[in-house]
Amino acid sequence: MVELTLDLDLIFGSLSHHIRRDLLRRAVCREMSISDAAKPYGLSLNAISKHLKVLEKAKLIIKRRRGKELIIQPSEAAFADASKYLRTYEKLWNNRLDNLERYLSSSPQ
């Protein structure tokens, strides 16, 4: 099977909440401060920080300082590992579908 450097349970578990998925989607589009990240949700900075910690623990985002602000940006490593894992299942299902197609085309009508 696929050997991974990151914990897939953390990656996929962190994506189980709609706000974290949206935060990640927005971070992929542009790096942003934590206060910018919190604006669309009507949540406290503390609540957003908790969501960001989950994403950071899963290594989906990186936090860095820019002056007084904490900036978040996506981390490519976790996406690469998750993609590698999902590609394994994509190949499996493509093979199964190809086998089914061959079977159906070779069987008498």
N, CA and C atoms as an extended XYZ file, in Angstrom:
327
Properties=species:S:1:pos:R:3:atomname:S:1:resname:S:1:resid:I:1 pbc="F F F"
N         0.840       -1.188        0.000 N   MET     1
C         0.000        0.000        0.000 CA  MET     1
C         0.882        1.247        0.000 C   MET     1
N         0.308        2.398        0.032 N   VAL     2
C         1.025        3.662       -0.034 CA  VAL     2
C         1.626        3.999        1.329 C   VAL     2
N         2.936        4.288        1.354 N   GLU     3
C         3.557        4.765        2.589 CA  GLU     3
C         3.448        6.278        2.608 C   GLU     3
N         3.021        6.824        3.741 N   LEU     4
C         2.817        8.261        3.829 CA  LEU     4
C         3.631        8.840        4.970 C   LEU     4
N         4.059       10.078        4.778 N   THR     5
C         4.847       10.739        5.816 CA  THR     5
C         3.969       11.474        6.812 C   THR     5
N         2.751       11.737        6.466 N   LEU     6
C         1.847       12.463        7.348 CA  LEU     6
C         0.679       11.576        7.739 C   LEU     6
N         0.047       11.903        8.843 N   ASP     7
C        -1.062       11.109        9.354 CA  ASP     7
C        -2.349       11.446        8.609 C   ASP     7
N        -2.830       10.501        7.821 N   LEU     8
C        -4.046       10.731        7.036 CA  LEU     8
C        -5.273       10.936        7.905 C   LEU     8
N        -5.305       10.316        9.082 N   ASP     9
C        -6.436       10.531        9.985 CA  ASP     9
C        -6.531       12.002       10.369 C   ASP     9
N        -5.394       12.621       10.639 N   LEU    10
C        -5.395       14.056       10.969 CA  LEU    10
C        -5.830       14.895        9.772 C   LEU    10
N        -5.331       14.545        8.597 N   ILE    11
C        -5.659       15.318        7.392 CA  ILE    11
C        -7.156       15.252        7.111 C   ILE    11
N        -7.678       14.030        6.977 N   PHE    12
C        -9.084       13.892        6.616 CA  PHE    12
C       -10.007       14.287        7.763 C   PHE    12
N        -9.589       14.037        9.001 N   GLY    13
C       -10.377       14.468       10.153 CA  GLY    13
C       -10.489       15.980       10.224 C   GLY    13
N        -9.410       16.669        9.901 N   SER    14
C        -9.449       18.133        9.953 CA  SER    14
C       -10.367       18.710        8.884 C   SER    14
N       -10.582       17.960        7.825 N   LEU    15
C       -11.457       18.420        6.742 CA  LEU    15
C       -12.922       18.061        6.965 C   LEU    15
N       -13.228       17.474        8.116 N   SER    16
C       -14.603       17.048        8.380 CA  SER    16
C       -15.523       18.208        8.756 C   SER    16
N       -14.966       19.363        9.067 N   HIS    17
C       -15.786       20.511        9.454 CA  HIS    17
C       -15.830       21.527        8.313 C   HIS    17
N       -17.022       21.996        7.987 N   HIS    18
C       -17.201       22.897        6.841 CA  HIS    18
C       -16.417       24.197        6.979 C   HIS    18
N       -16.264       24.721        8.172 N   ILE    19
C       -15.512       25.972        8.336 CA  ILE    19
C       -14.034       25.739        8.036 C   ILE    19
N       -13.484       24.607        8.487 N   ARG    20
C       -12.076       24.325        8.206 CA  ARG    20
C       -11.852       24.111        6.712 C   ARG    20
N       -12.790       23.446        6.046 N   ARG    21
C       -12.655       23.278        4.589 CA  ARG    21
C       -12.684       24.632        3.899 C   ARG    21
N       -13.572       25.507        4.355 N   ASP    22
C       -13.665       26.830        3.747 CA  ASP    22
C       -12.424       27.671        4.056 C   ASP    22
N       -11.931       27.596        5.278 N   LEU    23
C       -10.701       28.303        5.624 CA  LEU    23
C        -9.555       27.854        4.723 C   LEU    23
N        -9.456       26.570        4.513 N   LEU    24
C        -8.397       26.030        3.670 CA  LEU    24
C        -8.565       26.490        2.223 C   LEU    24
N        -9.801       26.451        1.737 N   ARG    25
C       -10.071       26.914        0.366 CA  ARG    25
C        -9.646       28.354        0.194 C   ARG    25
N        -9.970       29.193        1.173 N   ARG    26
C        -9.611       30.605        1.100 CA  ARG    26
C        -8.106       30.811        1.225 C   ARG    26
N        -7.451       30.003        2.049 N   ALA    27
C        -6.000       30.123        2.223 CA  ALA    27
C        -5.258       29.723        0.950 C   ALA    27
N        -5.826       28.786        0.185 N   VAL    28
C        -5.201       28.384       -1.071 CA  VAL    28
C        -5.239       29.544       -2.071 C   VAL    28
N        -6.302       30.323       -2.031 N   CYS    29
C        -6.444       31.454       -2.955 CA  CYS    29
C        -5.470       32.590       -2.632 C   CYS    29
N        -5.251       32.822       -1.343 N   ARG    30
C        -4.331       33.894       -0.932 CA  ARG    30
C        -3.984       33.719        0.535 C   ARG    30
N        -2.754       34.106        0.882 N   GLU    31
C        -2.408       34.062        2.296 CA  GLU    31
C        -3.175       35.171        2.998 C   GLU    31
N        -3.507       34.943        4.269 N   MET    32
C        -4.317       35.919        4.996 CA  MET    32
C        -3.996       35.873        6.481 C   MET    32
N        -4.332       36.955        7.137 N   SER    33
C        -4.146       37.018        8.585 CA  SER    33
C        -5.283       36.257        9.265 C   SER    33
N        -5.095       35.966       10.523 N   ILE    34
C        -6.141       35.266       11.276 CA  ILE    34
C        -7.390       36.130       11.380 C   ILE    34
N        -7.217       37.436       11.553 N   SER    35
C        -8.399       38.313       11.628 CA  SER    35
C        -9.131       38.347       10.286 C   SER    35
N        -8.395       38.333        9.157 N   ASP    36
C        -9.037       38.249        7.840 CA  ASP    36
C        -9.768       36.917        7.686 C   ASP    36
N        -9.160       35.854        8.195 N   ALA    37
C        -9.764       34.525        8.104 CA  ALA    37
C       -11.086       34.471        8.856 C   ALA    37
N       -11.184       35.203        9.971 N   ALA    38
C       -12.374       35.146       10.830 CA  ALA    38
C       -13.551       35.958       10.296 C   ALA    38
N       -13.307       36.963        9.474 N   LYS    39
C       -14.352       37.912        9.069 CA  LYS    39
C       -15.641       37.289        8.528 C   LYS    39
N       -15.600       36.348        7.597 N   PRO    40
C       -16.865       35.862        7.013 CA  PRO    40
C       -17.740       35.015        7.929 C   PRO    40
N       -17.228       34.579        9.065 N   TYR    41
C       -17.943       33.579        9.843 CA  TYR    41
C       -18.715       34.120       11.035 C   TYR    41
N       -18.435       35.308       11.467 N   GLY    42
C       -19.108       35.821       12.651 CA  GLY    42
C       -18.711       35.069       13.914 C   GLY    42
N       -17.521       34.486       13.909 N   LEU    43
C       -16.998       33.766       15.064 CA  LEU    43
C       -15.903       34.594       15.729 C   LEU    43
N       -15.636       34.283       16.973 N   SER    44
C       -14.557       34.975       17.676 CA  SER    44
C       -13.208       34.552       17.095 C   SER    44
N       -12.191       35.381       17.338 N   LEU    45
C       -10.845       35.022       16.906 CA  LEU    45
C       -10.393       33.731       17.590 C   LEU    45
N       -10.834       33.543       18.815 N   ASN    46
C       -10.481       32.331       19.552 CA  ASN    46
C       -11.066       31.092       18.868 C   ASN    46
N       -12.308       31.170       18.431 N   ALA    47
C       -12.945       30.036       17.753 CA  ALA    47
C       -12.237       29.732       16.427 C   ALA    47
N       -11.914       30.774       15.675 N   ILE    48
C       -11.193       30.587       14.410 CA  ILE    48
C        -9.811       30.009       14.670 C   ILE    48
N        -9.156       30.499       15.717 N   SER    49
C        -7.826       29.985       16.067 CA  SER    49
C        -7.868       28.496       16.359 C   SER    49
N        -8.933       28.028       17.001 N   LYS    50
C        -9.069       26.594       17.288 CA  LYS    50
C        -9.183       25.799       15.990 C   LYS    50
N        -9.962       26.298       15.040 N   HIS    51
C       -10.080       25.632       13.746 CA  HIS    51
C        -8.729       25.625       13.028 C   HIS    51
N        -8.021       26.739       13.091 N   LEU    52
C        -6.725       26.830       12.427 CA  LEU    52
C        -5.697       25.903       13.073 C   LEU    52
N        -5.783       25.716       14.372 N   LYS    53
C        -4.868       24.793       15.056 CA  LYS    53
C        -5.075       23.363       14.569 C   LYS    53
N        -6.333       22.997       14.328 N   VAL    54
C        -6.623       21.657       13.812 CA  VAL    54
C        -5.989       21.493       12.427 C   VAL    54
N        -6.145       22.505       11.564 N   LEU    55
C        -5.542       22.459       10.232 CA  LEU    55
C        -4.017       22.449       10.308 C   LEU    55
N        -3.478       23.206       11.256 N   GLU    56
C        -2.029       23.270       11.419 CA  GLU    56
C        -1.482       21.931       11.940 C   GLU    56
N        -2.177       21.317       12.868 N   LYS    57
C        -1.757       20.020       13.407 CA  LYS    57
C        -1.737       18.963       12.301 C   LYS    57
N        -2.674       19.056       11.371 N   ALA    58
C        -2.722       18.144       10.229 CA  ALA    58
C        -1.722       18.545        9.147 C   ALA    58
N        -1.005       19.620        9.387 N   LYS    59
C         0.002       20.144        8.455 CA  LYS    59
C        -0.597       20.576        7.118 C   LYS    59
N        -1.862       21.022        7.151 N   LEU    60
C        -2.505       21.545        5.947 CA  LEU    60
C        -2.233       23.034        5.767 C   LEU    60
N        -1.935       23.720        6.863 N   ILE    61
C        -1.571       25.126        6.789 CA  ILE    61
C        -0.299       25.362        7.600 C   ILE    61
N         0.329       26.475        7.290 N   ILE    62
C         1.501       26.948        8.029 CA  ILE    62
C         1.170       28.347        8.520 C   ILE    62
N         1.512       28.618        9.769 N   LYS    63
C         1.364       29.970       10.314 CA  LYS    63
C         2.750       30.596       10.379 C   LYS    63
N         2.816       31.885       10.038 N   ARG    64
C         4.077       32.616       10.164 CA  ARG    64
C         3.780       34.048       10.556 C   ARG    64
N         4.733       34.689       11.129 N   ARG    65
C         4.567       36.079       11.552 CA  ARG    65
C         4.934       37.022       10.418 C   ARG    65
N         4.139       38.076       10.280 N   ARG    66
C         4.467       39.199        9.408 CA  ARG    66
C         4.182       40.438       10.233 C   ARG    66
N         5.234       40.972       10.841 N   GLY    67
C         5.058       42.076       11.780 CA  GLY    67
C         4.301       41.575       12.995 C   GLY    67
N         3.186       42.217       13.301 N   LYS    68
C         2.368       41.809       14.447 CA  LYS    68
C         1.316       40.771       14.087 C   LYS    68
N         1.150       40.520       12.798 N   GLU    69
C         0.096       39.608       12.351 CA  GLU    69
C         0.609       38.173       12.211 C   GLU    69
N        -0.288       37.232       12.462 N   LEU    70
C        -0.042       35.826       12.127 CA  LEU    70
C        -0.697       35.573       10.781 C   LEU    70
N         0.078       35.081        9.848 N   ILE    71
C        -0.396       34.829        8.486 CA  ILE    71
C        -0.511       33.325        8.291 C   ILE    71
N        -1.579       32.905        7.622 N   ILE    72
C        -1.731       31.482        7.310 CA  ILE    72
C        -1.588       31.287        5.801 C   ILE    72
N        -1.011       30.142        5.463 N   GLN    73
C        -0.886       29.757        4.061 CA  GLN    73
C        -0.927       28.237        3.990 C   GLN    73
N        -1.324       27.694        2.848 N   PRO    74
C        -1.414       26.233        2.736 CA  PRO    74
C        -0.029       25.596        2.711 C   PRO    74
N         0.034       24.348        3.140 N   SER    75
C         1.264       23.561        3.106 CA  SER    75
C         1.091       22.471        2.063 C   SER    75
N         1.994       22.390        1.126 N   GLU    76
C         1.839       21.449        0.020 CA  GLU    76
C         2.066       19.995        0.414 C   GLU    76
N         2.847       19.733        1.444 N   ALA    77
C         3.205       18.357        1.807 CA  ALA    77
C         1.980       17.505        2.117 C   ALA    77
N         1.076       18.030        2.918 N   ALA    78
C        -0.111       17.255        3.293 CA  ALA    78
C        -1.004       16.996        2.079 C   ALA    78
N        -1.122       17.977        1.195 N   PHE    79
C        -1.933       17.782       -0.006 CA  PHE    79
C        -1.325       16.702       -0.888 C   PHE    79
N        -0.012       16.669       -0.988 N   ALA    80
C         0.665       15.663       -1.808 CA  ALA    80
C         0.417       14.277       -1.243 C   ALA    80
N         0.526       14.118        0.068 N   ASP    81
C         0.295       12.804        0.679 CA  ASP    81
C        -1.155       12.360        0.533 C   ASP    81
N        -2.089       13.264        0.752 N   ALA    82
C        -3.505       12.910        0.614 CA  ALA    82
C        -3.822       12.558       -0.840 C   ALA    82
N        -3.262       13.300       -1.782 N   SER    83
C        -3.484       13.003       -3.207 CA  SER    83
C        -2.922       11.645       -3.580 C   SER    83
N        -1.740       11.333       -3.062 N   LYS    84
C        -1.113       10.036       -3.333 CA  LYS    84
C        -2.000        8.903       -2.817 C   LYS    84
N        -2.526        9.083       -1.634 N   TYR    85
C        -3.423        8.092       -1.039 CA  TYR    85
C        -4.681        7.915       -1.891 C   TYR    85
N        -5.293        9.020       -2.305 N   LEU    86
C        -6.527        8.948       -3.094 CA  LEU    86
C        -6.279        8.384       -4.488 C   LEU    86
N        -5.099        8.667       -5.074 N   ARG    87
C        -4.781        8.120       -6.396 CA  ARG    87
C        -4.726        6.594       -6.367 C   ARG    87
N        -4.299        6.017       -5.248 N   THR    88
C        -4.272        4.563       -5.106 CA  THR    88
C        -5.667        3.989       -5.292 C   THR    88
N        -6.648        4.617       -4.670 N   TYR    89
C        -8.033        4.141       -4.801 CA  TYR    89
C        -8.615        4.467       -6.161 C   TYR    89
N        -8.192        5.558       -6.750 N   GLU    90
C        -8.642        5.896       -8.099 CA  GLU    90
C        -8.183        4.806       -9.081 C   GLU    90
N        -6.916        4.380       -8.962 N   LYS    91
C        -6.405        3.309       -9.827 CA  LYS    91
C        -7.183        2.012       -9.609 C   LYS    91
N        -7.444        1.694       -8.358 N   LEU    92
C        -8.197        0.479       -8.036 CA  LEU    92
C        -9.567        0.489       -8.707 C   LEU    92
N       -10.301        1.601       -8.565 N   TRP    93
C       -11.644        1.666       -9.141 CA  TRP    93
C       -11.606        1.727      -10.664 C   TRP    93
N       -10.616        2.407      -11.220 N   ASN    94
C       -10.496        2.423      -12.681 CA  ASN    94
C       -10.240        1.021      -13.218 C   ASN    94
N        -9.385        0.253      -12.525 N   ASN    95
C        -9.142       -1.133      -12.948 CA  ASN    95
C       -10.413       -1.969      -12.865 C   ASN    95
N       -11.159       -1.811      -11.794 N   ARG    96
C       -12.404       -2.567      -11.639 CA  ARG    96
C       -13.414       -2.209      -12.729 C   ARG    96
N       -13.521       -0.925      -13.017 N   LEU    97
C       -14.463       -0.490      -14.063 CA  LEU    97
C       -14.012       -0.969      -15.440 C   LEU    97
N       -12.694       -0.944      -15.686 N   ASP    98
C       -12.180       -1.466      -16.959 CA  ASP    98
C       -12.481       -2.954      -17.094 C   ASP    98
N       -12.290       -3.706      -16.001 N   ASN    99
C       -12.600       -5.137      -16.027 CA  ASN    99
C       -14.084       -5.385      -16.281 C   ASN    99
N       -14.936       -4.598      -15.652 N   LEU   100
C       -16.378       -4.725      -15.866 CA  LEU   100
C       -16.733       -4.413      -17.313 C   LEU   100
N       -16.144       -3.366      -17.861 N   GLU   101
C       -16.411       -2.994      -19.254 CA  GLU   101
C       -15.975       -4.111      -20.205 C   GLU   101
N       -14.799       -4.698      -19.963 N   ARG   102
C       -14.337       -5.812      -20.801 CA  ARG   102
C       -15.279       -7.013      -20.684 C   ARG   102
N       -15.709       -7.291      -19.482 N   TYR   103
C       -16.627       -8.410      -19.256 CA  TYR   103
C       -17.955       -8.180      -20.001 C   TYR   103
N       -18.503       -6.988      -19.851 N   LEU   104
C       -19.792       -6.691      -20.494 CA  LEU   104
C       -19.683       -6.682      -22.011 C   LEU   104
N       -18.590       -6.230      -22.549 N   SER   105
C       -18.448       -6.186      -24.009 CA  SER   105
C       -18.160       -7.568      -24.604 C   SER   105
N       -17.613       -8.481      -23.788 N   SER   106
C       -17.315       -9.824      -24.297 CA  SER   106
C       -18.439      -10.820      -24.073 C   SER   106
N       -19.373      -10.499      -23.217 N   SER   107
C       -20.467      -11.446      -22.937 CA  SER   107
C       -21.541      -11.335      -24.014 C   SER   107
N       -22.180      -12.448      -24.322 N   PRO   108
C       -23.246      -12.427      -25.350 CA  PRO   108
C       -24.420      -11.541      -24.897 C   PRO   108
N       -24.997      -10.902      -25.852 N   GLN   109
C       -26.104       -9.988      -25.573 CA  GLN   109
C       -27.306      -10.756      -25.309 C   GLN   109
